[in-house]
Amino acid sequence: MARMTRQRAAVAEALDGSDDFRSAQQLHEQLRAAGDGVGLATVYRTLQQLAEGGEVDVLRTAEGESVYRRCIRREHHHHLVCRLCGRTVEIDGPTVEEWAARVGAAQGYADIEHTVELFGTCGPCQRGESPDVPASSAAGSSAGPADRAVPTPSSGGGTTDGG
């Protein structure tokens, strides 16, 4: 990544403070509200560099917008995302891993990569509760409360290989 300026550090810190996927515009608004004079172009550049370096995961919303999240787990994993509030849970998918390898091998492919993201409605949203309730999951959630103004991701999956 390019040298760490104050502005880039502020973008990275904003990502660290959110457990959910956020758009560049949302991060920019959050930074401006906190009094950080970070330009939108800097936010976009920083997010792109973090994504290229594998430091953030990227999903596409139904509108085609990229949203970003710094995951706690560096190893391959998937996400379960609430399509209403954006609550995100990191999950393992050993069955998916086996299936992807099997499908690839059956077609004569090797070095299979894949992206699988699951979208649904979280329990608090189903019950009409505030989405600021920390997420919990037997699948090993690390999600917690954050600003929930997250665009609705499409069910088509993300743009990373499940990082």
C-alpha positions in Angstrom: 0.0 0.0 0.0 1.1 3.6 -0.6 2.6 5.5 2.3 0.3 5.8 5.3 -0.9 9.4 5.4 -3.1 10.9 8.1 -6.1 10.7 5.8 -5.4 7.0 4.9 -5.0 6.2 8.5 -8.4 7.8 9.2 -10.0 5.6 6.5 -8.4 2.5 7.9 -9.5 3.4 11.4 -13.1 4.0 10.3 -13.1 0.5 8.7 -11.7 -1.0 11.9 -14.6 0.7 13.9 -17.3 -1.0 11.8 -18.3 -4.7 11.8 -20.5 -4.3 8.7 -19.8 -3.7 5.0 -19.6 0.1 4.2 -19.5 2.0 1.0 -16.9 4.6 0.2 -19.6 7.3 0.5 -20.7 6.0 3.9 -17.1 6.0 5.2 -16.5 9.5 3.7 -19.7 10.8 5.5 -18.6 9.2 8.7 -15.1 10.8 8.5 -16.6 14.2 7.7 -19.0 13.9 10.6 -16.0 13.1 12.9 -14.2 16.2 11.6 -11.7 14.5 9.4 -11.0 16.4 6.2 -10.6 13.3 4.0 -11.6 13.7 0.4 -13.9 11.2 -1.3 -11.2 10.4 -3.9 -8.7 9.5 -1.1 -11.3 7.2 0.5 -11.8 5.4 -2.8 -8.1 5.1 -3.5 -7.4 3.8 0.0 -10.2 1.3 -0.2 -8.9 0.1 -3.5 -5.4 -0.3 -2.2 -6.6 -2.2 0.9 -8.7 -4.5 -1.3 -5.8 -5.2 -3.6 -3.6 -5.9 -0.6 -6.2 -8.4 0.7 -6.8 -6.3 3.8 -10.5 -5.8 3.2 -13.3 -7.9 1.7 -15.4 -6.4 -1.1 -19.0 -7.1 -2.0 -21.3 -5.6 -4.6 -24.7 -4.3 -3.7 -27.8 -4.9 -5.8 -27.1 -1.4 -7.3 -23.6 -2.4 -8.3 -21.9 -0.4 -5.6 -18.8 -1.8 -3.9 -19.0 -2.1 -0.1 -16.0 -2.9 2.1 -15.3 -4.6 5.4 -12.1 -5.4 7.3 -12.6 -8.9 8.4 -11.1 -10.3 11.6 -10.3 -13.7 10.0 -7.6 -13.7 7.4 -8.2 -17.2 6.2 -10.7 -18.1 3.6 -14.3 -17.6 4.8 -17.7 -16.4 3.7 -20.3 -13.9 5.0 -23.9 -14.0 6.1 -25.3 -10.5 5.5 -28.6 -9.1 6.6 -30.2 -7.5 3.5 -32.1 -5.0 5.7 -29.6 -3.7 8.2 -26.3 -5.0 6.9 -25.3 -7.0 10.0 -22.5 -9.3 8.9 -21.3 -12.6 10.3 -18.2 -14.4 9.2 -18.9 -18.1 8.5 -17.0 -21.2 7.5 -18.4 -23.3 4.6 -16.5 -26.6 4.5 -19.3 -28.2 2.4 -19.0 -25.3 -0.1 -15.3 -25.8 -0.2 -15.7 -29.5 -1.0 -18.4 -28.9 -3.5 -16.3 -26.2 -5.4 -13.3 -28.5 -5.6 -15.5 -31.4 -6.8 -17.2 -29.3 -9.5 -13.9 -27.9 -10.7 -12.2 -31.3 -10.8 -15.1 -32.9 -12.6 -14.6 -30.3 -15.4 -10.8 -30.7 -15.4 -10.1 -27.5 -13.6 -7.5 -27.0 -10.9 -6.7 -24.1 -8.4 -10.4 -23.4 -7.9 -11.4 -20.1 -6.3 -14.9 -19.1 -5.5 -17.1 -16.5 -3.8 -20.1 -17.5 -1.8 -21.9 -14.9 0.2 -25.3 -15.6 1.9 -27.9 -12.9 2.3 -31.0 -13.0 4.5 -32.8 -11.2 7.3 -31.3 -11.3 10.7 -33.2 -12.2 13.8 -33.5 -8.6 15.2 -34.8 -7.3 11.8 -37.3 -10.2 11.7 -38.6 -9.2 15.1 -38.7 -5.5 14.2 -36.0 -4.8 16.8 -33.2 -2.3 16.6 -30.4 -3.6 14.4 -27.9 -2.2 16.9 -28.1 -5.4 18.9 -24.8 -7.2 18.7 -24.8 -10.2 16.4 -24.2 -13.6 17.7 -23.8 -16.9 15.9 -22.6 -20.4 16.6 -20.7 -20.0 13.3 -18.1 -17.8 15.0 -19.5 -14.3 14.6 -17.3 -11.4 15.4 -20.0 -8.8 14.3 -21.2 -6.2 16.7 -23.1 -2.9 16.7 -22.1 -0.3 14.1 -23.7 2.3 11.9 -26.3 0.2 10.0 -26.9 2.4 7.0 -25.5 -0.3 4.7 -26.8 -0.7 1.1 -28.5 -4.0 0.4 -26.0 -6.4 -1.2 -27.3 -8.5 -4.1 -27.7 -12.2 -3.8 -25.2 -12.6 -6.6 -22.2 -12.7 -4.2 -19.1 -10.7 -3.7 -16.1 -9.8 -5.8 -13.4 -11.4 -3.7 -12.5 -15.1 -3.5 -14.1 -15.3 -0.1 -11.3 -13.4 1.7 
